[in-house]
């Protein structure tokens, strides 16, 4: 099993079920990635913060039930737990986020916790991106990642761009750039490629020194690596909720990639396939963390779909 350190936000998602009803669910992109990796069998250590409130207690109760998950979540007495409101735009039918982040805990990292952490046992360090909007957290994370790079550690960065937490897109791009450059693994969505003006040629050039994955909704996913492109179609499922689907995909991709003994064309495709299956299962249920409990469940889903393809000669 891979050993992965995850650093980033854990929060409460309020997901629109219909125009007058929202359902609460624990979330936060890096927390989703870490939880799913643990469920798939990897050993995860998670560093994040919650407030001294009911939502923080909910998070603590949740992580107590997780296996393969070493929680280093701190409670900040003077803060609230961050809240993310998620609703569907009635015109475009795209999911839109709005964050309640006034004196909240997600970005207030303890520099001592990070600087004193022994990184020797980790195969990968994965970080989220919401901290980028706050000046007080930027130097702490940058110093931590510089230390990690100096120790030869691989860095994974989920772009997870949310426009409403920045004053402007240009400000966001300037803050993101340094962390994209530092990372060895980077995940984009197809919409984020437009925000950062990344053409296929630019991605191919970047991939000569990085592993780059791109989620493309119902069209599937792409991997850019060693100057080449690999693609895998999405699995068709009944979609109840897309929140956390990209995080779930990335967990599945990282799990397969990091636990592979060899990296070749077949393994690259397998990593995308497994990631797509994780994402599809997440779309098939409400909430970011309700889709599967083990690698076995995901493999069972893939095997059923493969048998169906053979039966219908697809």
Protein Blocks (a to p, Z undefined) as FASTA:
>chain_A
ZZdddedddddddddfblmbccdddedjklmmmmmmmmnopacdddddddddfklmmmmm
mmmmpghiacfbdcdfkbccddddddddfklopacddddfehiaklmccfklmmmpcfkl
pcbdcddfklmmpmklmmmmmmmmmmmmmnopacdddfkpafklpfbfklmmmmmmmmmm
mpmbdcddfklmmmnopafklmmmmmmmcccdddehjnopaddeehiacdddddddddfb
fghklmmmmmmmmmmmmmpcbdcfklmmmmmmmmmmmmmmmmmpgcjklmbgbfklmmmm
mmmmmmmmmmnoZZ
